[in-house]
Amino acid sequence: MFSPMIVLSIITLSLILAGGIEYFRHKQVLAALPLRIHINGTRGKSSVTRLVAAGLRAGGLKTYAKTTGTAPRVIDPEGKDRIIHRLRSPSIGEQVRLLKYFAQDKPDAVVLECMAVQPQYQWVAEQEMVRSHIGVITNVRPDHVDEMGHTLTDIASSLSNTIPRQGILITGDETVSNVFDVVSTKRETRLVTVDESKIGEEILDQFSYMEHPQNVALALEVCKQAGVERSVALDGMVNVSPDLGALIAWKLDYQDRSVSFINGMAANDPVSTLTIWNYTARRFSWKGKSCVFLNTREDRRTRSRQLLSLIMEEIKPDHCIIRGDNLEKMYSHLKHYSPNTNITWIHSQDSVKTVSDVFAKLPDDSLVYAMGNQVGFGQELVDHIKPYRHHG
């Protein structure tokens, strides 16, 4: 009869052997994927993933893509979305399984949105799982501060874990480029920083939804590095199906009045949210009232405070609809910044119809900017008001 120590040794050796075999198989999978692109950053990852995949497809590359945004999707070589059905909580191991699935179809390229948030998992995702040829860090914003750090330098250092080795890093953020430059140099990777100012209105107007110039600039640069001509890539991108969390602008018809609805809920950090508002204010005009809808989460009190401060101190709308509970005290410390803002409180148990009814009572030609959290109630609200879209 074997002693416990011998049994433990056999088990340990078996696990090491199994791990070695799995690692060898994964290396074979990676070898079957000639171009691997890994998209990371604070905001815009899903949109950039979709844009890059569309541009590569237009250039004749058989491309698979996977997003992890508002609703995780696999995008096949025909550009069709495939829903990812999960039987358990999401984990970065999902990337390994998908890479194996993609490799079976022998694609020319795969584009993956990074799933990991914590620094150590971001490192594993890139250095062990994806090993990309082209890495993208869209931008660095103050989000997920508990996991990545409270300063932009800390967050940039965390995101730099997905910088590839002996590859290309493309970023749209110059504010922390020194962090990326140091890591890129150590990994013998070429750093490319894009200029979003080169993406003019004549390009943005071609999209069926409101796309950020930075996202387009990043995607075009990735396609350029992959050998796809700019005009060809752009033709593919303007026809892309946007992510559910994409910035949409709808004209809603409510009986005797119309209201413009801007969905910025996917950008749930204050810097991105303000950027979208400024972008919206430049591109839209309205004769009615300005209104902000804030969808909060009870487990994100710090974020709720940041966004509420942004509304009262920076945007100062005519009307503000706040959904959530126990926020009155938080608001009381901020109301002096914008005393003329009219507040409507929506409790968490109220239905999406309650919010839509408030929209319907705004003056004609008002503008509603939605911010906060897209998942759950936010998506339900978007689905509810969709039938009111003006199709003229």
Secondary structure, 3 states (H helix, E strand, C coil): CCCHHHHHHHHHHHHHHHHHHHHHHHHHHHHCCCCEEEEECCCCHHHHHHHHHHHHHHCCCCEEEEECCCCCEEECCCCCEEECCCCCCCCCHHHHHHHHHHHCCCCCEEEEECCCCCHHHHHHHHHHHHCCCEEEECCCCCCCHHHHCCCHHHHHHHHHHHCCCCCEEEECCCCCHHHHHHHHHHCCCEEEECCHHHCCHHHHCCCCCECCHHHHHHHHHHHHHCCCCHHHHHHHHCCCCCCCCCEEEEEEEECCEEEEEEECCCCCCHHHHHHHHHHHHHHCCCCCCEEEEEECCCCCHHHHHHHHHHHHHHHCCCEEEEECCCCHHHHHCCHHHCCCCEEEEECCCCCHHHHHHHHHCCCCCEEEEEEECCCCHHHHHHHHHHHHECCC
